[in-house]
Amino acid sequence: MDLIKKNSNTLLTRMCAGCKYTYKELLRICGLTETQLCFAIMSLLKEGKICQYRESRVVYELIP
């Protein structure tokens, strides 16, 4: 559980407010494995810190 929190914090610090990211972009900027990124995204979605929606693809964005 501590590793999920650590990875979630890493993800939050790498994301810039107002920017939209695809899953592949998040993989590239965070340096996490796919499994680690999935758990980090799920944790942040649950906490209401990021949102996920579909444009031409699924994108992730910080919630102000």
Buried (B, 14 or more C-beta within 10 A) or exposed (E): EEEBEEBBEBBBEBBEEEEBBBBEBBBEBBEBEEEBBEBBBEBBBEEEBBEEEEEEEEBBBBEE
